[in-house]
Amino acid sequence: MPAPIEDYALLSDCRTGALVSRDGSIDWLCLPRFDSPSLFGALLGAPVNGCWSLRPADDTATPHRHYVSDTFILVTRWETATGVAEVHEFMPLHPTRTEVVRRIVGIYGEVAFATELRLHFDYSRRLPWVRQVGTPEAPALRASAGPEAVIVRGVQLVAEDHSHRGAFTIRAGETRDLILSWFPSHEHPPKPLDIEGALAATRSWWQGWASGIEHDGPHRDEVVRSLLVLRALTNKDTGGIVAAATTSLPEQFGGSRNWDYRFVWLRDAALTLEALIAHGFLAEAHHWRRWLLRAVAGEPSEVQIMYGIAGERDLLERELTSLPGYDGAAPVRIGNGAVDQYQGDVIGEVLVALEAARIAGLEEGDYSWPLQRALIEQVIPSIDRPDNGIWEIRGEPQWFTHSRVMMWAAVDRGVRAVREHGLAGDADRWEAVRDRLRREIDERGVDPVGGYFTQHYGSAEVDASLLVLPQVGFCAPDDPRMLRTVEQMERMLLRDGFLLRYRTESGVDGLAGDEHPFIACSFWLVEQYAATGRIDEARDLMGRLLSMTNDLGLLSEEYDVANVRQAGNTPQALSHLSLIRAADALAGHRGRAADRR
């Protein structure tokens, strides 16, 4: 059985990430990108599916871990009966190399360590060809399978039943470095890494980036860690921002709600950009806007709701039989069928984020405003089309109120770009469409009896996504309809004090099973409480939400309150960016230009 989701730490080089358990096992690693096939897949199965364990041989050893301040350099301090040692782990931010470094440092006494390496390439579908290529003084193991290969240096490893084991003792003042380096199998292995230089450069890069964070409100440590997570999920080469580092971690343990989140959702990426812009990072907005131009590539009429990290369009969803799933939660999926859905809110999310960048001072380039203008023109022909909504339902499309509001926001930002920023566009026509959408939502998106906004037209259900309406300026947070919507959510969607996305028993999503409270939704509720003067309730809910983070400040997608454990893919960008927004709201800041209705 894999470790609890909250037991995992993230290492990142801003291209991919490794998940390291509290017990010192790397159970998930895809190289060289987040969306590459896994080398270590034990997270979705068992050690036989690939992992790299490093820990004291003493089974009673006690670990304590932390990140080096404002970095993703993980330090695990192991206390044993014979001594104390630390394992310092990181992924160097190198322009061309992809590596994992595990440095063992003796603190006092001596500690015997054991390591076990199980290499299982391509989502556990390929056992590699393995051979010793080092010397007794500089041991090295090379493994290759198909197009990729790794070389592991720093310890003598001996083959044993499709695994390789090693052992050594570290004494006070000693240091030993274990390094796994990835490379294309047709090339020569990279030369040994300068560990001291890589460690110093990695620490300097992360801390230098974090030093630019602007935040003057409460929960600074949590905000800084969350912004670091968002940066870790942003590809340093392409600018693509993945929704999470993993695939198929279950929303319901033992169930089938398991999805691949290692892609760039326009919605999630746009929301991430807003969080970064609000805290002083305009360069990331420029980088992502260039990514967007490349991804759409002159065909706004064929815009997708998600893309690959470099803008790839083909994200075909398929099921793997080579990985049994996290604690048996099957199927394991790679790719995501939602790529073919129509989700009416997405363009609105993009245009709201790009307006935030414009207000913050990012100048429009030769192609950036023409692209935005073309995206607005894609919204207008679709206003009579039902969609799959923000939650990517796999049931019948509906006229989701949230989606309709984000379509309103798309044309509204177009009007404002022309009227307030002097950009070229048919503001009169867009204004007419915007006003038509407002009238329609006011008439059809509000329950005629209860006076609250509904999940979709013709329904009496509510949906946590309705908390976004005041965020984008469609209505005031204290609009009577919004206040009644919150009351209805508190009656229908609160479970153990936290908010569900919607009632799965309504059948709207077309899926079997249930799910746990969605972490981002409860952060949205904090924001709503804060905006309407319910400060004590906002602070109380914020405190309970922050208790969901693991010891390193990381959040997954959902939370199983009854069993006190995280659920869903991790670390989740939407959870972390919503944490940031909630903290800003408690500090009295409101984003998304919501005060400019």
Helices and strands as residue ranges (DSSP letters): G 5-7, E 9-12, E 17-20, E 25-30, E 38-40, G 42-44, G 47-49, E 51-56, E 62-67, E 74-79, E 83-90, E 98-118, H 121-124, E 129-132, E 140-145, E 148-153, E 158-159, E 164-171, E 175-184, H 195-210, H 220-232, E 264-265, H 266-278, H 282-296, G 300-302, E 306-307, E 318-320, G 326-328, E 332-334, G 337-340, H 346-360, H 368-379, G 380-382, H 401-421, H 427-444, G 464-467, H 468-471, H 480-492, E 494-495, E 498-499, G 504-506, H 519-531, H 535-546, E 558-560, E 565-567, H 573-586
